[in-house]
Amino acid sequence: MHRVTYWQQLLADFALILVAFVWGATFVIVKDALGAIGPFYFLTIRFFLAALFLVAVRPRVLAGIGRRDLLAGGVIGVALFAGYGFQTVGLQYTTAANAGFITGLSVVMVPVFTAVLTRRMPPGLVVIGVVSATVGLGLLSLEGGLGISYGDLLIFCCAVGYAVHILLTGRFAPRHSSFTLATLQIGMVGLLSAVIAPWLETFPQRLAPEVLWALAATAIPATSLAFLIQTKAQQFTSPTHTAVIFTMEPVFAGLSAWLWGGETLTARQLAGGAAIVFGMLITVLQPLITLPRWRGADGRAPAKTS
């Protein structure tokens, strides 16, 4: 495993914040589009366009794909599709608030899964960051009762899918081309969505303007570039950092809904957003806070931090 300096990790973390911003900022656009097209058909077009863009930018990416690349990109893509798929179906049986909170539980699952697999607990400040982000998600999302429904269970499976996607990306990213992994996982999501869509949805007679706008906004910035950046960034930062940073997505979504969608933000939502930002910052800056112990004699970081 290559050695990573703190500044490389910090740059990777800020790149992931940019990804979370793009996903959050496009949430309102996608929500409007799904009123005119089924979610699986939307995913099919979005991810196929994203894959085609990457192939067009680097045509030789297909010629260099080996069996190990196919396996790595395929399993990462299946995990990513599980996240999108379970979330799409689960939203029909539970509230958006519950879905937002339960999906965000991947921030807890990632360090737990990592601790089990590596038999090593994450640093104390990272644990504080995870707890703070989870509390913030609850403040942002949960307003009613805490009962568990069928839809909640599906959304829980979605959270597992996203957590596994982050872990698998962290495992395979240092061993494979970022461009290859991004192209393969995006293509896999498009393929699986295309298989599922005809069974559950009817393709619209024409694509409404809001659908075309959403595809333009998400296919390349929020899919091609976002997953390419994530795959590259996870060569330099840990899955736990990635999971905590991605809790910023609902914060950015709320801000975009407030700025462009005319929605209001309550004091509770603002408190939740603040807790998430605190959790994200303490996790990202944890190596700097503990710098004397964290850095070696050569001023370089260990290969992985939890």
LODOTI-792264 format. One record per residue (C-alpha): residue in one letter; residue number from 1; y, x, z. Coordinates in Angstrom, 2 decimals. Each point is the difference from the previous one (the first is absolute). Layout:
{"A"; NUM; {Y; X; Z}}
...
END
This chain:
{"M"; 1; {0.00; 0.00; 0.00}}
{"H"; 2; {3.40; 1.37; -0.97}}
{"R"; 3; {2.53; 0.67; 2.74}}
{"V"; 4; {3.05; -2.26; 0.20}}
{"T"; 5; {3.39; 0.92; 1.41}}
{"Y"; 6; {1.98; -2.47; 2.07}}
{"W"; 7; {2.64; -0.27; -2.69}}
{"Q"; 8; {-2.61; -0.84; -2.64}}
{"Q"; 9; {-1.29; -2.75; 2.28}}
{"L"; 10; {3.51; -1.27; 0.68}}
{"L"; 11; {0.74; -0.17; -3.74}}
{"A"; 12; {-3.28; -1.86; -0.55}}
{"D"; 13; {0.86; -2.46; 2.77}}
{"F"; 14; {3.40; -0.73; -1.52}}
{"A"; 15; {-1.66; -0.52; -3.39}}
{"L"; 16; {-2.23; -2.61; 1.64}}
{"I"; 17; {3.06; -1.67; 1.53}}
{"L"; 18; {1.36; -0.31; -3.54}}
{"V"; 19; {-3.29; -1.65; -1.06}}
{"A"; 20; {0.23; -2.46; 2.91}}
{"F"; 21; {3.59; -0.76; -1.00}}
{"V"; 22; {-0.98; -0.77; -3.60}}
{"W"; 23; {-2.86; -2.27; 1.10}}
{"G"; 24; {2.18; -1.80; 2.52}}
{"A"; 25; {2.94; -0.37; -2.38}}
{"T"; 26; {-2.20; -1.60; -2.68}}
{"F"; 27; {-1.66; -2.47; 2.38}}
{"V"; 28; {2.50; -2.80; -0.68}}
{"I"; 29; {-0.32; 0.52; -3.76}}
{"V"; 30; {-3.80; -0.21; 0.11}}
{"K"; 31; {0.11; -3.05; 2.27}}
{"D"; 32; {2.17; -1.84; -2.54}}
{"A"; 33; {-2.28; 1.00; -2.88}}
{"L"; 34; {-3.15; -1.30; 1.70}}
{"G"; 35; {1.40; -3.51; -0.26}}
{"A"; 36; {-0.51; 0.24; -3.78}}
{"I"; 37; {-3.24; 2.02; -0.32}}
{"G"; 38; {-3.19; 0.41; 2.02}}
{"P"; 39; {-0.05; 3.10; 2.22}}
{"F"; 40; {-3.12; 1.50; -1.55}}
{"Y"; 41; {1.34; -0.39; -3.54}}
{"F"; 42; {3.24; 1.57; 1.21}}
{"L"; 43; {-1.94; 2.91; 1.51}}
{"T"; 44; {-2.00; 0.37; -3.23}}
{"I"; 45; {3.11; 0.37; -2.16}}
{"R"; 46; {1.92; 2.06; 2.55}}
{"F"; 47; {-2.74; 2.56; 0.58}}
{"F"; 48; {-1.11; 0.26; -3.63}}
{"L"; 49; {3.61; 0.63; -1.05}}
{"A"; 50; {0.29; 2.60; 2.75}}
{"A"; 51; {-3.18; 1.77; -1.11}}
{"L"; 52; {1.08; -0.06; -3.65}}
{"F"; 53; {3.34; 1.54; 0.97}}
{"L"; 54; {-1.71; 2.92; 1.76}}
{"V"; 55; {-2.34; 0.55; -2.94}}
{"A"; 56; {2.95; -0.11; -2.42}}
{"V"; 57; {1.89; 2.57; 2.08}}
{"R"; 58; {-3.00; 2.33; 0.18}}
{"P"; 59; {-2.63; -0.92; -2.65}}
{"R"; 60; {-2.21; 2.96; 0.86}}
{"V"; 61; {-0.66; -1.50; 3.43}}
{"L"; 62; {-2.90; -1.97; -1.51}}
{"A"; 63; {-1.59; 3.06; -1.61}}
{"G"; 64; {-0.05; 1.89; 3.29}}
{"I"; 65; {-1.72; -2.69; 2.08}}
{"G"; 66; {-3.35; 1.07; 1.45}}
{"R"; 67; {-2.66; -1.86; 1.96}}
{"R"; 68; {1.46; 1.04; 3.34}}
{"D"; 69; {3.42; -1.23; -1.11}}
{"L"; 70; {-1.52; -3.34; -1.03}}
{"L"; 71; {-1.74; -0.35; 3.34}}
{"A"; 72; {3.09; 0.90; 2.04}}
{"G"; 73; {2.42; -2.10; -2.03}}
{"G"; 74; {-2.49; -2.87; -0.18}}
{"V"; 75; {-0.61; -0.31; 3.75}}
{"I"; 76; {3.71; 0.37; 0.76}}
{"G"; 77; {0.71; -2.74; -2.55}}
{"V"; 78; {-2.65; -2.31; 1.49}}
{"A"; 79; {1.54; 0.42; 3.47}}
{"L"; 80; {3.47; -0.70; -1.40}}
{"F"; 81; {-1.26; -3.09; -1.83}}
{"A"; 82; {-1.67; -1.20; 3.21}}
{"G"; 83; {3.39; 0.16; 1.69}}
{"Y"; 84; {1.75; -1.94; -2.75}}
{"G"; 85; {-2.90; -2.42; -0.57}}
{"F"; 86; {-0.63; -1.04; 3.60}}
{"Q"; 87; {3.74; -0.32; 0.56}}
{"T"; 88; {0.42; -2.19; -3.08}}
{"V"; 89; {-2.78; -2.41; 1.00}}
{"G"; 90; {0.78; 0.12; 3.71}}
{"L"; 91; {3.61; -1.07; -0.53}}
{"Q"; 92; {-1.33; -3.38; -1.13}}
{"Y"; 93; {-1.48; -0.63; 3.45}}
{"T"; 94; {2.49; 1.52; 2.43}}
{"T"; 95; {3.72; 0.43; 0.45}}
{"A"; 96; {1.99; 2.77; -1.65}}
{"A"; 97; {1.09; 1.10; 3.48}}
{"N"; 98; {-3.56; 0.45; 1.23}}
{"A"; 99; {-0.92; 1.71; -3.25}}
{"G"; 100; {2.86; 2.47; 0.36}}
{"F"; 101; {-0.98; 0.93; 3.54}}
{"I"; 102; {-3.76; 0.23; -0.57}}
{"T"; 103; {0.46; 2.03; -3.18}}
{"G"; 104; {2.16; 2.38; 1.99}}
{"L"; 105; {-2.86; 0.59; 2.44}}
{"S"; 106; {-1.20; 2.64; -2.46}}
{"V"; 107; {2.48; 2.22; 1.86}}
{"V"; 108; {-2.33; -0.26; 3.02}}
{"M"; 109; {-3.23; 0.22; -2.00}}
{"V"; 110; {0.86; 3.28; -1.72}}
{"P"; 111; {0.37; 2.15; 3.15}}
{"V"; 112; {-2.96; -1.79; 1.62}}
{"F"; 113; {-2.23; 0.66; -3.02}}
{"T"; 114; {1.31; 3.57; -0.17}}
{"A"; 115; {-0.73; 0.60; 3.69}}
{"V"; 116; {-3.54; -1.34; -0.41}}
{"L"; 117; {-0.71; 2.08; -3.10}}
{"T"; 118; {1.58; 3.24; 1.26}}
{"R"; 119; {-0.77; -0.52; 3.71}}
{"R"; 120; {3.58; 1.01; 0.74}}
{"M"; 121; {2.78; -2.12; 1.45}}
{"P"; 122; {3.40; 0.01; -1.72}}
{"P"; 123; {2.97; 1.57; 1.82}}
{"G"; 124; {1.58; -2.09; 2.74}}
{"L"; 125; {3.28; -0.50; -1.86}}
{"V"; 126; {-1.90; -1.31; -3.02}}
{"V"; 127; {-1.81; -2.50; 2.25}}
{"I"; 128; {3.40; -1.15; 1.31}}
{"G"; 129; {1.21; -0.35; -3.58}}
{"V"; 130; {-3.02; -2.10; -0.96}}
{"V"; 131; {0.43; -2.29; 3.02}}
{"S"; 132; {3.74; -0.38; -0.65}}
{"A"; 133; {-0.58; -0.84; -3.67}}
{"T"; 134; {-2.69; -2.55; 0.92}}
{"V"; 135; {2.30; -1.71; 2.53}}
{"G"; 136; {2.71; -0.05; -2.64}}
{"L"; 137; {-2.33; -1.65; -2.50}}
{"G"; 138; {-0.79; -2.67; 2.58}}
{"L"; 139; {3.68; -0.68; 0.64}}
{"L"; 140; {0.64; -0.22; -3.74}}
{"S"; 141; {-2.90; -2.29; -0.77}}
{"L"; 142; {-1.48; -2.02; 2.85}}
{"E"; 143; {1.94; -3.10; 0.97}}
{"G"; 144; {-2.62; -2.62; 0.82}}
{"G"; 145; {-3.39; 0.12; 1.69}}
{"L"; 146; {-2.44; 2.88; -0.10}}
{"G"; 147; {-3.05; -1.99; -1.13}}
{"I"; 148; {-2.33; 1.59; -2.55}}
{"S"; 149; {-0.70; -1.97; -3.18}}
{"Y"; 150; {-2.24; 0.58; -3.02}}
{"G"; 151; {3.02; 1.28; -1.86}}
{"D"; 152; {0.78; 2.42; 2.83}}
{"L"; 153; {-3.51; 1.46; -0.32}}
{"L"; 154; {0.53; 0.51; -3.73}}
{"I"; 155; {3.31; 1.71; 0.67}}
{"F"; 156; {-1.74; 2.19; 2.58}}
{"C"; 157; {-2.39; 1.11; -2.77}}
{"C"; 158; {3.10; 0.72; -2.08}}
{"A"; 159; {1.32; 2.27; 2.76}}
{"V"; 160; {-3.33; 1.82; 0.10}}
{"G"; 161; {0.24; 0.47; -3.77}}
{"Y"; 162; {3.49; 1.50; 0.21}}
{"A"; 163; {-1.03; 2.26; 2.90}}
{"V"; 164; {-3.04; 1.25; -1.91}}
{"H"; 165; {2.18; 0.55; -3.07}}
{"I"; 166; {2.35; 2.23; 1.99}}
{"L"; 167; {-2.92; 1.92; 1.53}}
{"L"; 168; {-1.78; 0.48; -3.33}}
{"T"; 169; {3.22; 1.13; -1.65}}
{"G"; 170; {0.48; 2.53; 2.79}}
{"R"; 171; {-3.55; 1.25; -0.50}}
{"F"; 172; {-0.02; 0.30; -3.79}}
{"A"; 173; {3.65; 0.81; -0.81}}
{"P"; 174; {-0.24; 3.73; 0.87}}
{"R"; 175; {-3.14; 0.37; -2.16}}
{"H"; 176; {1.06; -1.80; -3.17}}
{"S"; 177; {2.96; -0.27; -2.36}}
{"S"; 178; {2.53; -2.48; 1.36}}
{"F"; 179; {0.62; -1.30; -3.50}}
{"T"; 180; {-3.71; -0.57; -0.63}}
{"L"; 181; {-0.59; -1.77; 3.33}}
{"A"; 182; {3.06; -2.21; -0.43}}
{"T"; 183; {-1.02; -0.99; -3.53}}
{"L"; 184; {-3.60; -0.77; 0.94}}
{"Q"; 185; {0.75; -2.04; 3.12}}
{"I"; 186; {2.70; -2.01; -1.77}}
{"G"; 187; {-2.34; -0.66; -2.92}}
{"M"; 188; {-2.76; -1.10; 2.39}}
{"V"; 189; {2.28; -2.57; 1.67}}
{"G"; 190; {0.99; -1.35; -3.42}}
{"L"; 191; {-3.63; -0.22; -1.10}}
{"L"; 192; {-1.23; -1.78; 3.14}}
{"S"; 193; {2.97; -2.38; -0.11}}
{"A"; 194; {-0.81; -0.83; -3.63}}
{"V"; 195; {-3.58; -0.83; 1.00}}
{"I"; 196; {1.05; -2.27; 2.88}}
{"A"; 197; {3.01; -1.75; -1.56}}
{"P"; 198; {-1.80; -2.34; -2.49}}
{"W"; 199; {-2.20; -1.34; 2.80}}
{"L"; 200; {2.87; -0.97; 2.27}}
{"E"; 201; {3.08; -0.54; -2.16}}
{"T"; 202; {1.31; -1.37; -3.28}}
{"F"; 203; {2.08; 2.30; -2.15}}
{"P"; 204; {3.46; -1.50; -0.68}}
{"Q"; 205; {0.83; -1.12; -3.54}}
{"R"; 206; {2.95; 2.38; 0.04}}
{"L"; 207; {1.32; 2.63; 2.36}}
{"A"; 208; {3.11; -1.29; 1.74}}
{"P"; 209; {3.10; 2.23; 0.22}}
{"E"; 210; {-0.56; 0.59; 3.72}}
{"V"; 211; {-3.52; 1.27; -0.76}}
{"L"; 212; {1.26; 2.37; -2.68}}
{"W"; 213; {2.72; 1.25; 2.33}}
{"A"; 214; {-2.51; 0.55; 2.81}}
{"L"; 215; {-2.35; 1.90; -2.33}}
{"A"; 216; {2.87; 2.19; -1.17}}
{"A"; 217; {0.98; 0.71; 3.61}}
{"T"; 218; {-3.50; 0.65; 1.33}}
{"A"; 219; {-2.25; 1.39; -2.74}}
{"I"; 220; {1.61; 3.43; -0.19}}
{"P"; 221; {2.23; 0.52; 3.09}}
{"A"; 222; {-2.17; -1.83; 2.56}}
{"T"; 223; {-3.41; 0.83; -1.47}}
{"S"; 224; {-0.19; 2.99; -2.38}}
{"L"; 225; {2.57; 2.13; 1.81}}
{"A"; 226; {-0.66; -1.36; 3.50}}
{"F"; 227; {-3.73; 0.75; 0.04}}
{"L"; 228; {0.54; 3.32; -1.77}}
{"I"; 229; {2.48; 0.99; 2.71}}
{"Q"; 230; {-2.32; -1.24; 2.77}}
{"T"; 231; {-2.96; 1.93; -1.39}}
{"K"; 232; {2.06; 3.20; -0.28}}
{"A"; 233; {1.70; -0.43; 3.38}}
{"Q"; 234; {-3.29; -0.47; 1.84}}
{"Q"; 235; {-0.91; 3.55; -0.96}}
{"F"; 236; {2.63; 1.08; 2.52}}
{"T"; 237; {-0.02; -2.65; 2.73}}
{"S"; 238; {-2.60; -1.83; 2.03}}
{"P"; 239; {-1.40; -3.52; -0.47}}
{"T"; 240; {1.48; -1.02; 3.37}}
{"H"; 241; {3.49; 1.07; -1.10}}
{"T"; 242; {-0.51; -1.96; -3.22}}
{"A"; 243; {-1.08; -3.16; 1.83}}
{"V"; 244; {2.93; 0.08; 2.44}}
{"I"; 245; {2.51; 0.66; -2.78}}
{"F"; 246; {-1.36; -2.92; -2.03}}
{"T"; 247; {0.87; -2.37; 2.86}}
{"M"; 248; {3.54; 0.44; -1.32}}
{"E"; 249; {-0.91; -2.18; -2.99}}
{"P"; 250; {0.58; -3.34; 1.81}}
{"V"; 251; {3.25; 1.42; 1.39}}
{"F"; 252; {1.23; 0.79; -3.50}}
{"A"; 253; {-1.33; -3.38; -1.19}}
{"G"; 254; {2.00; -1.78; 2.69}}
{"L"; 255; {3.14; 1.93; -0.87}}
{"S"; 256; {-0.40; -0.75; -3.71}}
{"A"; 257; {-0.57; -3.69; 0.77}}
{"W"; 258; {3.18; 0.04; 2.09}}
{"L"; 259; {2.07; 1.86; -2.60}}
{"W"; 260; {-1.25; -1.66; -3.19}}
{"G"; 261; {-1.96; -3.06; 1.06}}
{"G"; 262; {2.54; -1.58; 2.34}}
{"E"; 263; {-2.41; -0.04; 2.95}}
{"T"; 264; {1.20; 0.50; 3.57}}
{"L"; 265; {-1.29; 2.55; 2.50}}
{"T"; 266; {-0.49; -1.09; 3.61}}
{"A"; 267; {0.50; 2.17; 3.06}}
{"R"; 268; {-3.78; 0.10; 0.39}}
{"Q"; 269; {-0.47; 1.29; -3.54}}
{"L"; 270; {2.71; 2.62; 0.50}}
{"A"; 271; {-1.73; 1.15; 3.20}}
{"G"; 272; {-3.31; 0.17; -1.87}}
{"G"; 273; {1.57; 2.03; -2.77}}
{"A"; 274; {1.53; 2.37; 2.54}}
{"A"; 275; {-3.38; 0.50; 1.70}}
{"I"; 276; {-1.61; 0.80; -3.35}}
{"V"; 277; {2.75; 2.47; -0.91}}
{"F"; 278; {-0.38; 1.66; 3.42}}
{"G"; 279; {-3.77; 0.24; -0.44}}
{"M"; 280; {0.39; 1.43; -3.48}}
{"L"; 281; {2.60; 2.58; 1.07}}
{"I"; 282; {-1.91; 1.21; 3.05}}
{"T"; 283; {-3.13; 0.40; -2.14}}
{"V"; 284; {1.75; 1.81; -2.85}}
{"L"; 285; {1.99; 2.27; 2.32}}
{"Q"; 286; {-2.85; 0.61; 2.47}}
{"P"; 287; {-0.77; 3.48; -1.36}}
{"L"; 288; {3.70; 0.97; 0.31}}
{"I"; 289; {0.21; -1.36; 3.56}}
{"T"; 290; {-3.04; 2.07; 0.98}}
{"L"; 291; {0.88; 2.89; -2.33}}
{"P"; 292; {-0.65; 2.95; 2.38}}
{"R"; 293; {-3.58; -1.15; 0.62}}
{"W"; 294; {-0.57; -1.45; -3.45}}
{"R"; 295; {0.85; 3.06; -2.10}}
{"G"; 296; {-2.15; 3.06; -0.19}}
{"A"; 297; {1.14; 3.59; 0.14}}
{"D"; 298; {0.67; -0.07; -3.74}}
{"G"; 299; {2.20; -3.11; 0.31}}
{"R"; 300; {-2.47; -2.13; -1.91}}
{"A"; 301; {-1.67; -3.27; 0.89}}
{"P"; 302; {-3.70; -0.59; 0.35}}
{"A"; 303; {-1.72; -1.41; -3.06}}
{"K"; 304; {0.02; -3.53; 1.37}}
{"T"; 305; {1.84; -1.82; 2.77}}
{"S"; 306; {-1.12; -3.30; 1.41}}
END
